[in-house]
Amino acid sequence: MKARVTVTLKPGVLDPQGRAIHHALNGLGFDGVEGVRQGKVIELDLADGTPTAAIEDMARKLLANTVIETFRVETL
Amino acid sequence: MKARVTVTLKPGVLDPQGRAIHHALNGLGFDGVEGVRQGKVIELDLADGTPTAAIEDMARKLLANTVIETFRVETL
């Protein structure tokens, strides 16, 4: 089975990478960009029947820094 | 309007970060992990009415290295 964990910074946490992308997009002439936030997406190939709770556990223990990041689990 | 660009490595491209995560998950005792691929997700706040073609252009010119990465655009 496949699962996807999307990890993004919590609102209010400074996102220097997002700022850099925003600045670069403006520099390339893309108008109308009001904000940019960058996160991670981790695609997992798992044994069939792996419970969502186990995937959330992986996210809490390794994939996300839960102090400054939130995560979302999707099973595909 | 909001859009999300998901950038992932093309199949066959070596993913050392994914390998490192896979190794760490096994080390933490998570069995049943058969493969891990890591990518980026960029969330954009855009002026209303920004066409998808412009977002794809941003992805081609900046957000993704189209030699080794593919991207997917979602308008939210």
Backbone of each chain as nested JSON, in Angstrom:
{
  "chains": [
    {"id": "A", "residues": [
      {"number": 1, "name": "MET", "atoms": {"N": [0.845, -1.188, 0.0], "CA": [0.0, 0.0, 0.0], "C": [0.884, 1.244, 0.0]}},
      {"number": 2, "name": "LYS", "atoms": {"N": [0.335, 2.336, -0.474], "CA": [1.081, 3.598, -0.508], "C": [0.431, 4.601, 0.438]}},
      {"number": 3, "name": "ALA", "atoms": {"N": [1.275, 5.422, 1.038], "CA": [0.774, 6.502, 1.889], "C": [1.616, 7.737, 1.601]}},
      {"number": 4, "name": "ARG", "atoms": {"N": [1.004, 8.897, 1.861], "CA": [1.733, 10.149, 1.649], "C": [1.609, 10.987, 2.918]}},
      {"number": 5, "name": "VAL", "atoms": {"N": [2.738, 11.445, 3.422], "CA": [2.751, 12.305, 4.612], "C": [3.219, 13.69, 4.159]}},
      {"number": 6, "name": "THR", "atoms": {"N": [2.362, 14.672, 4.339], "CA": [2.708, 16.049, 3.975], "C": [3.024, 16.813, 5.252]}},
      {"number": 7, "name": "VAL", "atoms": {"N": [4.215, 17.354, 5.305], "CA": [4.685, 18.061, 6.508], "C": [4.848, 19.538, 6.168]}},
      {"number": 8, "name": "THR", "atoms": {"N": [4.169, 20.399, 6.911], "CA": [4.279, 21.842, 6.661], "C": [4.533, 22.586, 7.971]}},
      {"number": 9, "name": "LEU", "atoms": {"N": [5.115, 23.75, 7.84], "CA": [5.382, 24.546, 9.038], "C": [4.068, 25.043, 9.627]}},
      {"number": 10, "name": "LYS", "atoms": {"N": [4.014, 25.151, 10.94], "CA": [2.835, 25.697, 11.595], "C": [2.686, 27.17, 11.229]}},
      {"number": 11, "name": "PRO", "atoms": {"N": [1.454, 27.657, 11.136], "CA": [1.259, 29.093, 10.86], "C": [2.019, 29.919, 11.896]}},
      {"number": 12, "name": "GLY", "atoms": {"N": [2.635, 31.012, 11.444], "CA": [3.345, 31.863, 12.397], "C": [4.815, 31.529, 12.5]}},
      {"number": 13, "name": "VAL", "atoms": {"N": [5.188, 30.335, 12.065], "CA": [6.615, 29.978, 12.098], "C": [7.277, 30.589, 10.858]}},
      {"number": 14, "name": "LEU", "atoms": {"N": [8.374, 31.284, 11.067], "CA": [9.087, 31.938, 9.957], "C": [9.531, 30.889, 8.938]}},
      {"number": 15, "name": "ASP", "atoms": {"N": [9.324, 31.191, 7.643], "CA": [9.671, 30.237, 6.582], "C": [10.662, 30.901, 5.618]}},
      {"number": 16, "name": "PRO", "atoms": {"N": [11.953, 30.887, 5.951], "CA": [12.928, 31.571, 5.1], "C": [12.978, 31.015, 3.68]}},
      {"number": 17, "name": "GLN", "atoms": {"N": [12.774, 29.693, 3.543], "CA": [12.788, 29.121, 2.185], "C": [11.608, 29.657, 1.379]}},
      {"number": 18, "name": "GLY", "atoms": {"N": [10.463, 29.714, 2.018], "CA": [9.3, 30.265, 1.333], "C": [9.541, 31.711, 0.913]}},
      {"number": 19, "name": "ARG", "atoms": {"N": [10.172, 32.447, 1.81], "CA": [10.486, 33.874, 1.501], "C": [11.424, 33.949, 0.293]}},
      {"number": 20, "name": "ALA", "atoms": {"N": [12.423, 33.084, 0.289], "CA": [13.4, 33.108, -0.818], "C": [12.709, 32.775, -2.14]}},
      {"number": 21, "name": "ILE", "atoms": {"N": [11.813, 31.806, -2.105], "CA": [11.083, 31.433, -3.331], "C": [10.215, 32.604, -3.777]}},
      {"number": 22, "name": "HIS", "atoms": {"N": [9.551, 33.216, -2.811], "CA": [8.69, 34.366, -3.124], "C": [9.498, 35.464, -3.797]}},
      {"number": 23, "name": "HIS", "atoms": {"N": [10.631, 35.754, -3.219], "CA": [11.514, 36.8, -3.767], "C": [11.954, 36.429, -5.189]}},
      {"number": 24, "name": "ALA", "atoms": {"N": [12.32, 35.165, -5.384], "CA": [12.795, 34.723, -6.704], "C": [11.672, 34.769, -7.739]}},
      {"number": 25, "name": "LEU", "atoms": {"N": [10.471, 34.383, -7.333], "CA": [9.343, 34.43, -8.276], "C": [9.09, 35.874, -8.73]}},
      {"number": 26, "name": "ASN", "atoms": {"N": [9.133, 36.796, -7.765], "CA": [8.964, 38.216, -8.147], "C": [10.078, 38.639, -9.099]}},
      {"number": 27, "name": "GLY", "atoms": {"N": [11.285, 38.187, -8.798], "CA": [12.412, 38.541, -9.659], "C": [12.271, 37.996, -11.064]}},
      {"number": 28, "name": "LEU", "atoms": {"N": [11.564, 36.889, -11.197], "CA": [11.369, 36.298, -12.534], "C": [10.176, 36.938, -13.244]}},
      {"number": 29, "name": "GLY", "atoms": {"N": [9.556, 37.893, -12.553], "CA": [8.474, 38.621, -13.211], "C": [7.091, 38.04, -12.972]}},
      {"number": 30, "name": "PHE", "atoms": {"N": [6.973, 37.105, -12.047], "CA": [5.647, 36.549, -11.743], "C": [4.947, 37.48, -10.754]}},
      {"number": 31, "name": "ASP", "atoms": {"N": [3.97, 38.236, -11.27], "CA": [3.23, 39.134, -10.378], "C": [2.114, 38.346, -9.708]}},
      {"number": 32, "name": "GLY", "atoms": {"N": [1.515, 38.939, -8.695], "CA": [0.338, 38.32, -8.083], "C": [0.659, 37.215, -7.109]}},
      {"number": 33, "name": "VAL", "atoms": {"N": [1.939, 37.056, -6.754], "CA": [2.298, 36.053, -5.741], "C": [2.284, 36.763, -4.392]}},
      {"number": 34, "name": "GLU", "atoms": {"N": [1.356, 36.355, -3.534], "CA": [1.188, 37.08, -2.266], "C": [1.877, 36.373, -1.11]}},
      {"number": 35, "name": "GLY", "atoms": {"N": [2.121, 35.069, -1.242], "CA": [2.787, 34.343, -0.149], "C": [3.221, 32.968, -0.623]}},
      {"number": 36, "name": "VAL", "atoms": {"N": [4.312, 32.474, -0.04], "CA": [4.826, 31.146, -0.406], "C": [5.238, 30.418, 0.871]}},
      {"number": 37, "name": "ARG", "atoms": {"N": [4.805, 29.192, 1.026], "CA": [5.233, 28.352, 2.159], "C": [5.743, 27.042, 1.581]}},
      {"number": 38, "name": "GLN", "atoms": {"N": [6.91, 26.582, 2.044], "CA": [7.426, 25.308, 1.53], "C": [7.367, 24.25, 2.61]}},
      {"number": 39, "name": "GLY", "atoms": {"N": [7.032, 23.015, 2.196], "CA": [7.013, 21.894, 3.144], "C": [7.599, 20.673, 2.48]}},
      {"number": 40, "name": "LYS", "atoms": {"N": [7.421, 19.525, 3.151], "CA": [7.964, 18.253, 2.627], "C": [6.805, 17.311, 2.339]}},
      {"number": 41, "name": "VAL", "atoms": {"N": [7.027, 16.444, 1.368], "CA": [6.059, 15.364, 1.143], "C": [6.863, 14.075, 1.103]}},
      {"number": 42, "name": "ILE", "atoms": {"N": [6.427, 13.12, 1.916], "CA": [7.145, 11.843, 1.994], "C": [6.187, 10.745, 1.531]}},
      {"number": 43, "name": "GLU", "atoms": {"N": [6.588, 10.063, 0.465], "CA": [5.752, 8.982, -0.062], "C": [6.302, 7.646, 0.424]}},
      {"number": 44, "name": "LEU", "atoms": {"N": [5.435, 6.882, 1.067], "CA": [5.844, 5.632, 1.7], "C": [5.222, 4.437, 0.992]}},
      {"number": 45, "name": "ASP", "atoms": {"N": [6.06, 3.429, 0.693], "CA": [5.566, 2.119, 0.251], "C": [5.543, 1.241, 1.49]}},
      {"number": 46, "name": "LEU", "atoms": {"N": [4.356, 0.787, 1.874], "CA": [4.206, 0.052, 3.128], "C": [3.571, -1.308, 2.876]}},
      {"number": 47, "name": "ALA", "atoms": {"N": [3.801, -2.214, 3.8], "CA": [3.145, -3.522, 3.739], "C": [1.635, -3.3, 3.812]}},
      {"number": 48, "name": "ASP", "atoms": {"N": [0.88, -4.126, 3.064], "CA": [-0.573, -3.986, 3.093], "C": [-1.097, -4.082, 4.518]}},
      {"number": 49, "name": "GLY", "atoms": {"N": [-2.111, -3.271, 4.806], "CA": [-2.749, -3.351, 6.117], "C": [-2.049, -2.555, 7.199]}},
      {"number": 50, "name": "THR", "atoms": {"N": [-1.027, -1.766, 6.822], "CA": [-0.376, -0.922, 7.835], "C": [-1.391, 0.111, 8.325]}},
      {"number": 51, "name": "PRO", "atoms": {"N": [-1.677, 0.119, 9.633], "CA": [-2.702, 1.042, 10.144], "C": [-2.257, 2.505, 10.07]}},
      {"number": 52, "name": "THR", "atoms": {"N": [-3.225, 3.4, 9.884], "CA": [-2.921, 4.83, 9.826], "C": [-2.222, 5.285, 11.104]}},
      {"number": 53, "name": "ALA", "atoms": {"N": [-2.604, 4.685, 12.201], "CA": [-1.993, 5.065, 13.498], "C": [-0.486, 4.842, 13.47]}},
      {"number": 54, "name": "ALA", "atoms": {"N": [-0.054, 3.771, 12.784], "CA": [1.392, 3.489, 12.719], "C": [2.084, 4.565, 11.871]}},
      {"number": 55, "name": "ILE", "atoms": {"N": [1.397, 5.01, 10.809], "CA": [1.982, 6.039, 9.934], "C": [2.079, 7.356, 10.699]}},
      {"number": 56, "name": "GLU", "atoms": {"N": [1.029, 7.637, 11.484], "CA": [1.061, 8.867, 12.295], "C": [2.19, 8.799, 13.319]}},
      {"number": 57, "name": "ASP", "atoms": {"N": [2.423, 7.591, 13.823], "CA": [3.513, 7.393, 14.784], "C": [4.866, 7.673, 14.118]}},
      {"number": 58, "name": "MET", "atoms": {"N": [5.018, 7.192, 12.866], "CA": [6.248, 7.465, 12.112], "C": [6.429, 8.975, 11.944]}},
      {"number": 59, "name": "ALA", "atoms": {"N": [5.337, 9.641, 11.657], "CA": [5.408, 11.094, 11.45], "C": [5.81, 11.793, 12.743]}},
      {"number": 60, "name": "ARG", "atoms": {"N": [5.175, 11.4, 13.85], "CA": [5.494, 12.054, 15.135], "C": [6.933, 11.798, 15.554]}},
      {"number": 61, "name": "LYS", "atoms": {"N": [7.401, 10.547, 15.328], "CA": [8.732, 10.19, 15.848], "C": [9.876, 10.628, 14.935]}},
      {"number": 62, "name": "LEU", "atoms": {"N": [9.582, 10.733, 13.608], "CA": [10.718, 10.989, 12.7], "C": [10.449, 12.034, 11.616]}},
      {"number": 63, "name": "LEU", "atoms": {"N": [9.309, 11.894, 10.946], "CA": [9.129, 12.663, 9.706], "C": [8.867, 14.146, 9.963]}},
      {"number": 64, "name": "ALA", "atoms": {"N": [8.26, 14.454, 11.085], "CA": [7.925, 15.858, 11.359], "C": [8.5, 16.29, 12.708]}},
      {"number": 65, "name": "ASN", "atoms": {"N": [8.892, 17.55, 12.774], "CA": [9.276, 18.128, 14.07], "C": [8.008, 18.786, 14.611]}},
      {"number": 66, "name": "THR", "atoms": {"N": [7.314, 18.083, 15.467], "CA": [5.964, 18.513, 15.857], "C": [5.96, 19.805, 16.673]}},
      {"number": 67, "name": "VAL", "atoms": {"N": [7.156, 20.281, 17.047], "CA": [7.195, 21.575, 17.75], "C": [6.845, 22.691, 16.769]}},
      {"number": 68, "name": "ILE", "atoms": {"N": [7.366, 22.606, 15.558], "CA": [7.143, 23.697, 14.593], "C": [6.415, 23.247, 13.327]}},
      {"number": 69, "name": "GLU", "atoms": {"N": [6.156, 21.95, 13.223], "CA": [5.521, 21.465, 11.99], "C": [4.242, 20.7, 12.295]}},
      {"number": 70, "name": "THR", "atoms": {"N": [3.339, 20.709, 11.326], "CA": [2.161, 19.841, 11.401], "C": [2.266, 18.841, 10.239]}},
      {"number": 71, "name": "PHE", "atoms": {"N": [1.569, 17.731, 10.366], "CA": [1.629, 16.743, 9.281], "C": [0.224, 16.247, 8.954]}},
      {"number": 72, "name": "ARG", "atoms": {"N": [0.098, 15.737, 7.738], "CA": [-1.189, 15.193, 7.28], "C": [-0.878, 13.86, 6.601]}},
      {"number": 73, "name": "VAL", "atoms": {"N": [-1.652, 12.84, 6.981], "CA": [-1.417, 11.497, 6.425], "C": [-2.528, 11.169, 5.436]}},
      {"number": 74, "name": "GLU", "atoms": {"N": [-2.136, 10.724, 4.236], "CA": [-3.119, 10.253, 3.253], "C": [-2.716, 8.838, 2.847]}},
      {"number": 75, "name": "THR", "atoms": {"N": [-3.693, 7.921, 2.886], "CA": [-3.382, 6.582, 2.357], "C": [-3.914, 6.551, 0.931]}},
      {"number": 76, "name": "LEU", "atoms": {"N": [-3.119, 6.066, 0.02], "CA": [-3.463, 6.133, -1.41], "C": [-3.926, 4.776, -1.944]}}
    ]},
    {"id": "B", "residues": [
      {"number": 1, "name": "MET", "atoms": {"N": [-6.395, 33.421, -4.056], "CA": [-6.573, 31.992, -4.266], "C": [-5.317, 31.249, -3.816]}},
      {"number": 2, "name": "LYS", "atoms": {"N": [-5.51, 29.971, -3.491], "CA": [-4.379, 29.153, -3.034], "C": [-4.1, 28.06, -4.058]}},
      {"number": 3, "name": "ALA", "atoms": {"N": [-2.818, 27.741, -4.198], "CA": [-2.429, 26.635, -5.071], "C": [-1.335, 25.855, -4.363]}},
      {"number": 4, "name": "ARG", "atoms": {"N": [-1.237, 24.566, -4.713], "CA": [-0.195, 23.733, -4.126], "C": [0.561, 23.041, -5.256]}},
      {"number": 5, "name": "VAL", "atoms": {"N": [1.892, 23.172, -5.225], "CA": [2.738, 22.511, -6.223], "C": [3.521, 21.419, -5.499]}},
      {"number": 6, "name": "THR", "atoms": {"N": [3.315, 20.175, -5.906], "CA": [4.031, 19.052, -5.306], "C": [5.127, 18.623, -6.267]}},
      {"number": 7, "name": "VAL", "atoms": {"N": [6.357, 18.645, -5.8], "CA": [7.517, 18.324, -6.634], "C": [8.137, 17.031, -6.125]}},
      {"number": 8, "name": "THR", "atoms": {"N": [8.261, 16.038, -6.979], "CA": [8.863, 14.77, -6.566], "C": [9.908, 14.336, -7.601]}},
      {"number": 9, "name": "LEU", "atoms": {"N": [10.834, 13.518, -7.145], "CA": [11.865, 13.036, -8.049], "C": [11.237, 12.067, -9.072]}},
      {"number": 10, "name": "LYS", "atoms": {"N": [11.78, 12.094, -10.272], "CA": [11.312, 11.154, -11.296], "C": [11.674, 9.734, -10.867]}},
      {"number": 11, "name": "PRO", "atoms": {"N": [10.841, 8.759, -11.234], "CA": [11.176, 7.365, -10.92], "C": [12.573, 7.04, -11.48]}},
      {"number": 12, "name": "GLY", "atoms": {"N": [13.335, 6.278, -10.724], "CA": [14.664, 5.897, -11.218], "C": [15.757, 6.834, -10.756]}},
      {"number": 13, "name": "VAL", "atoms": {"N": [15.389, 8.03, -10.332], "CA": [16.412, 8.96, -9.826], "C": [16.707, 8.576, -8.374]}},
      {"number": 14, "name": "LEU", "atoms": {"N": [17.97, 8.452, -8.048], "CA": [18.375, 8.051, -6.695], "C": [17.892, 9.096, -5.689]}},
      {"number": 15, "name": "ASP", "atoms": {"N": [17.343, 8.608, -4.575], "CA": [16.792, 9.508, -3.558], "C": [17.486, 9.245, -2.217]}},
      {"number": 16, "name": "PRO", "atoms": {"N": [18.671, 9.831, -2.019], "CA": [19.41, 9.557, -0.775], "C": [18.639, 9.941, 0.489]}},
      {"number": 17, "name": "GLN", "atoms": {"N": [17.864, 11.039, 0.406], "CA": [17.087, 11.433, 1.599], "C": [16.041, 10.362, 1.912]}},
      {"number": 18, "name": "GLY", "atoms": {"N": [15.389, 9.889, 0.875], "CA": [14.405, 8.83, 1.084], "C": [15.049, 7.594, 1.688]}},
      {"number": 19, "name": "ARG", "atoms": {"N": [16.23, 7.27, 1.204], "CA": [16.973, 6.094, 1.741], "C": [17.277, 6.319, 3.23]}},
      {"number": 20, "name": "ALA", "atoms": {"N": [17.728, 7.534, 3.548], "CA": [18.089, 7.821, 4.952], "C": [16.857, 7.703, 5.849]}},
      {"number": 21, "name": "ILE", "atoms": {"N": [15.722, 8.201, 5.371], "CA": [14.483, 8.112, 6.162], "C": [14.096, 6.643, 6.332]}},
      {"number": 22, "name": "HIS", "atoms": {"N": [14.199, 5.889, 5.25], "CA": [13.858, 4.465, 5.291], "C": [14.711, 3.751, 6.34]}},
      {"number": 23, "name": "HIS", "atoms": {"N": [15.994, 4.029, 6.292], "CA": [16.933, 3.414, 7.24], "C": [16.567, 3.805, 8.677]}},
      {"number": 24, "name": "ALA", "atoms": {"N": [16.247, 5.07, 8.876], "CA": [15.924, 5.544, 10.23], "C": [14.613, 4.93, 10.725]}},
      {"number": 25, "name": "LEU", "atoms": {"N": [13.641, 4.805, 9.839], "CA": [12.362, 4.192, 10.249], "C": [12.586, 2.747, 10.693]}},
      {"number": 26, "name": "ASN", "atoms": {"N": [13.391, 2.031, 9.925], "CA": [13.7, 0.651, 10.339], "C": [14.398, 0.651, 11.691]}},
      {"number": 27, "name": "GLY", "atoms": {"N": [15.317, 1.589, 11.862], "CA": [16.044, 1.663, 13.131], "C": [15.139, 1.964, 14.313]}},
      {"number": 28, "name": "LEU", "atoms": {"N": [14.03, 2.657, 14.043], "CA": [13.086, 2.974, 15.123], "C": [12.11, 1.827, 15.36]}},
      {"number": 29, "name": "GLY", "atoms": {"N": [12.29, 0.764, 14.573], "CA": [11.463, -0.42, 14.804], "C": [10.185, -0.464, 13.979]}},
      {"number": 30, "name": "PHE", "atoms": {"N": [10.062, 0.411, 13.003], "CA": [8.879, 0.372, 12.141], "C": [9.103, -0.662, 11.037]}},
      {"number": 31, "name": "ASP", "atoms": {"N": [8.435, -1.793, 11.178], "CA": [8.56, -2.838, 10.156], "C": [7.581, -2.538, 9.024]}},
      {"number": 32, "name": "GLY", "atoms": {"N": [7.75, -3.233, 7.918], "CA": [6.789, -3.115, 6.832], "C": [6.965, -1.886, 5.964]}},
      {"number": 33, "name": "VAL", "atoms": {"N": [8.08, -1.175, 6.145], "CA": [8.354, -0.022, 5.273], "C": [9.182, -0.539, 4.096]}},
      {"number": 34, "name": "GLU", "atoms": {"N": [8.6, -0.488, 2.914], "CA": [9.274, -1.089, 1.757], "C": [9.999, -0.04, 0.91]}},
      {"number": 35, "name": "GLY", "atoms": {"N": [9.591, 1.21, 1.003], "CA": [10.262, 2.251, 0.206], "C": [9.838, 3.628, 0.682]}},
      {"number": 36, "name": "VAL", "atoms": {"N": [10.749, 4.6, 0.544], "CA": [10.453, 5.968, 0.962], "C": [10.983, 6.92, -0.113]}},
      {"number": 37, "name": "ARG", "atoms": {"N": [10.174, 7.853, -0.548], "CA": [10.622, 8.901, -1.478], "C": [10.254, 10.246, -0.872]}},
      {"number": 38, "name": "GLN", "atoms": {"N": [11.189, 11.192, -0.877], "CA": [10.855, 12.502, -0.317], "C": [10.789, 13.527, -1.435]}},
      {"number": 39, "name": "GLY", "atoms": {"N": [9.824, 14.466, -1.296], "CA": [9.712, 15.549, -2.279], "C": [9.387, 16.847, -1.552]}},
      {"number": 40, "name": "LYS", "atoms": {"N": [9.033, 17.862, -2.34], "CA": [8.71, 19.186, -1.772], "C": [7.251, 19.511, -2.07]}},
      {"number": 41, "name": "VAL", "atoms": {"N": [6.666, 20.289, -1.163], "CA": [5.324, 20.827, -1.447], "C": [5.419, 22.33, -1.219]}},
      {"number": 42, "name": "ILE", "atoms": {"N": [4.991, 23.094, -2.226], "CA": [5.065, 24.554, -2.131], "C": [3.638, 25.092, -2.191]}},
      {"number": 43, "name": "GLU", "atoms": {"N": [3.244, 25.772, -1.129], "CA": [1.893, 26.331, -1.082], "C": [1.966, 27.813, -1.434]}},
      {"number": 44, "name": "LEU", "atoms": {"N": [1.198, 28.197, -2.426], "CA": [1.248, 29.564, -2.956], "C": [-0.052, 30.31, -2.663]}},
      {"number": 45, "name": "ASP", "atoms": {"N": [0.08, 31.535, -2.158], "CA": [-1.053, 32.465, -2.067], "C": [-0.951, 33.368, -3.296]}},
      {"number": 46, "name": "LEU", "atoms": {"N": [-1.949, 33.3, -4.162], "CA": [-1.89, 34.013, -5.433], "C": [-3.084, 34.952, -5.578]}},
      {"number": 47, "name": "ALA", "atoms": {"N": [-2.899, 35.947, -6.433], "CA": [-4.023, 36.832, -6.75], "C": [-5.126, 36.0, -7.396]}},
      {"number": 48, "name": "ASP", "atoms": {"N": [-6.394, 36.351, -7.102], "CA": [-7.504, 35.602, -7.691], "C": [-7.407, 35.598, -9.218]}},
      {"number": 49, "name": "GLY", "atoms": {"N": [-7.756, 34.446, -9.789], "CA": [-7.782, 34.38, -11.255], "C": [-6.444, 34.064, -11.879]}},
      {"number": 50, "name": "THR", "atoms": {"N": [-5.431, 33.757, -11.055], "CA": [-4.138, 33.378, -11.648], "C": [-4.333, 32.062, -12.403]}},
      {"number": 51, "name": "PRO", "atoms": {"N": [-4.031, 32.046, -13.702], "CA": [-4.271, 30.828, -14.483], "C": [-3.316, 29.694, -14.11]}},
      {"number": 52, "name": "THR", "atoms": {"N": [-3.789, 28.455, -14.236], "CA": [-2.952, 27.292, -13.939], "C": [-1.692, 27.304, -14.783]}},
      {"number": 53, "name": "ALA", "atoms": {"N": [-1.806, 27.785, -16.003], "CA": [-0.635, 27.824, -16.901], "C": [0.478, 28.676, -16.286]}},
      {"number": 54, "name": "ALA", "atoms": {"N": [0.103, 29.756, -15.597], "CA": [1.134, 30.616, -14.98], "C": [1.804, 29.866, -13.824]}},
      {"number": 55, "name": "ILE", "atoms": {"N": [1.014, 29.081, -13.096], "CA": [1.573, 28.319, -11.97], "C": [2.52, 27.238, -12.497]}},
      {"number": 56, "name": "GLU", "atoms": {"N": [2.103, 26.611, -13.605], "CA": [2.979, 25.601, -14.215], "C": [4.271, 26.242, -14.705]}},
      {"number": 57, "name": "ASP", "atoms": {"N": [4.153, 27.474, -15.189], "CA": [5.34, 28.203, -15.65], "C": [6.285, 28.473, -14.474]}},
      {"number": 58, "name": "MET", "atoms": {"N": [5.696, 28.86, -13.319], "CA": [6.512, 29.062, -12.108], "C": [7.236, 27.767, -11.755]}},
      {"number": 59, "name": "ALA", "atoms": {"N": [6.516, 26.661, -11.855], "CA": [7.117, 25.363, -11.499], "C": [8.26, 25.032, -12.445]}},
      {"number": 60, "name": "ARG", "atoms": {"N": [8.014, 25.23, -13.746], "CA": [9.065, 24.893, -14.727], "C": [10.29, 25.782, -14.564]}},
      {"number": 61, "name": "LYS", "atoms": {"N": [10.048, 27.062, -14.279], "CA": [11.19, 28.001, -14.254], "C": [11.932, 28.026, -12.924]}},
      {"number": 62, "name": "LEU", "atoms": {"N": [11.206, 27.669, -11.819], "CA": [11.88, 27.835, -10.517], "C": [11.676, 26.689, -9.544]}},
      {"number": 63, "name": "LEU", "atoms": {"N": [10.422, 26.274, -9.398], "CA": [10.103, 25.382, -8.277], "C": [10.618, 23.956, -8.471]}},
      {"number": 64, "name": "ALA", "atoms": {"N": [10.708, 23.52, -9.718], "CA": [11.142, 22.136, -9.963], "C": [12.325, 22.119, -10.93]}},
      {"number": 65, "name": "ASN", "atoms": {"N": [13.219, 21.187, -10.713], "CA": [14.286, 20.946, -11.686], "C": [13.763, 19.859, -12.618]}},
      {"number": 66, "name": "THR", "atoms": {"N": [13.236, 20.283, -13.753], "CA": [12.486, 19.35, -14.608], "C": [13.375, 18.267, -15.232]}},
      {"number": 67, "name": "VAL", "atoms": {"N": [14.685, 18.383, -15.031], "CA": [15.554, 17.307, -15.535], "C": [15.355, 16.057, -14.682]}},
      {"number": 68, "name": "ILE", "atoms": {"N": [15.257, 16.231, -13.364], "CA": [15.16, 15.065, -12.479], "C": [13.875, 15.044, -11.662]}},
      {"number": 69, "name": "GLU", "atoms": {"N": [13.058, 16.093, -11.795], "CA": [11.843, 16.153, -10.971], "C": [10.601, 16.316, -11.831]}},
      {"number": 70, "name": "THR", "atoms": {"N": [9.49, 15.818, -11.288], "CA": [8.193, 16.105, -11.915], "C": [7.39, 16.949, -10.922]}},
      {"number": 71, "name": "PHE", "atoms": {"N": [6.389, 17.663, -11.408], "CA": [5.576, 18.477, -10.492], "C": [4.097, 18.29, -10.808]}},
      {"number": 72, "name": "ARG", "atoms": {"N": [3.3, 18.576, -9.81], "CA": [1.849, 18.468, -9.946], "C": [1.26, 19.736, -9.341]}},
      {"number": 73, "name": "VAL", "atoms": {"N": [0.354, 20.382, -10.07], "CA": [-0.261, 21.633, -9.609], "C": [-1.691, 21.349, -9.175]}},
      {"number": 74, "name": "GLU", "atoms": {"N": [-2.051, 21.825, -7.983], "CA": [-3.444, 21.72, -7.52], "C": [-3.888, 23.128, -7.127]}},
      {"number": 75, "name": "THR", "atoms": {"N": [-5.025, 23.545, -7.626], "CA": [-5.568, 24.83, -7.159], "C": [-6.584, 24.497, -6.078]}},
      {"number": 76, "name": "LEU", "atoms": {"N": [-6.526, 25.202, -4.964], "CA": [-7.346, 24.848, -3.792], "C": [-8.502, 25.829, -3.625]}}
    ]}
  ]
}
